[in-house]
Amino acid sequence: MPTIHALLDDTQKQCQTLVEEMKTFKSARIINQRATDGLEATCKALQETTRAIQPFTEARVRRLFILVASAALLNSILFIAMLLVVIFSK
């Protein structure tokens, strides 16, 4: 039968082991929380960047469409003018 001192020593060792495991768990939880916070911040930043880029992209596409449409219209007008010149010059 173990003495009270042996039981107290064993209990103290188990308590120290438990405290170390709790510290490890706590630090892992803190690291996990920091990683989660970092990922959320990154996600928000990417969403804001996407929102900021989208209007520029839409404006560029609209501007490109206007440019292509006006060039096509100008080419059509010049083609008709050249066609009329060729037809009436004969």
C-alpha positions in Angstrom: 0.0 0.0 0.0 1.5 3.4 -1.1 2.0 6.0 1.5 0.4 9.4 1.5 3.6 11.0 0.3 3.8 8.7 -2.7 0.2 9.4 -3.6 0.8 13.2 -3.2 3.9 13.0 -5.4 2.0 11.0 -8.0 -0.9 13.5 -7.9 1.5 16.4 -8.2 3.2 14.8 -11.3 -0.1 14.1 -12.9 -1.2 17.7 -12.2 2.0 19.1 -13.8 1.4 16.9 -16.8 -2.2 18.0 -17.1 -1.1 21.7 -16.8 1.4 21.2 -19.6 -1.2 19.5 -21.8 -3.6 22.4 -21.1 -1.0 25.0 -22.0 -0.3 23.1 -25.2 -4.0 22.9 -26.0 -4.5 26.6 -25.2 -1.6 27.7 -27.4 -2.9 25.5 -30.2 -6.3 27.1 -29.8 -4.8 30.5 -29.9 -2.8 29.7 -33.0 -6.0 28.3 -34.6 -7.9 31.4 -33.7 -5.2 33.6 -35.1 -5.2 31.5 -38.3 -8.9 31.8 -38.6 -8.8 35.6 -38.0 -6.1 35.9 -40.6 -8.1 33.8 -43.2 -11.2 35.9 -42.5 -9.2 39.1 -43.0 -7.7 37.8 -46.2 -11.2 36.7 -47.5 -12.6 40.2 -46.8 -9.7 41.8 -48.5 -10.1 39.6 -51.6 -13.8 40.3 -51.7 -13.2 44.1 -51.5 -10.5 43.8 -54.2 -12.9 41.9 -56.4 -15.6 44.5 -55.9 -13.1 47.3 -56.7 -11.8 45.5 -59.9 -15.3 44.6 -61.3 -16.4 48.2 -62.1 -13.1 48.9 -63.8 -13.5 45.8 -65.9 -17.1 46.6 -66.8 -16.1 50.2 -67.7 -13.3 48.9 -69.9 -15.6 46.4 -71.6 -18.2 49.1 -72.2 -15.5 51.4 -73.6 -14.1 48.7 -75.8 -17.6 47.9 -77.1 -18.2 51.5 -78.0 -14.8 51.7 -79.7 -15.4 48.6 -81.8 -19.0 49.6 -82.6 -17.9 53.1 -83.7 -15.0 51.6 -85.8 -17.5 49.2 -87.4 -19.9 52.0 -88.2 -17.2 54.2 -89.6 -16.0 51.3 -91.8 -19.5 50.7 -93.0 -20.0 54.3 -93.9 -16.6 54.4 -95.7 -17.5 51.1 -97.5 -20.8 52.5 -98.7 -19.1 55.8 -99.8 -16.4 53.9 -101.7 -19.1 51.7 -103.3 -21.1 54.7 -104.4 -18.0 56.4 -105.8 -17.2 53.2 -107.8 -20.7 52.8 -109.0 -21.2 56.4 -110.1 -17.8 56.8 -111.6 -18.5 54.4 -114.4 
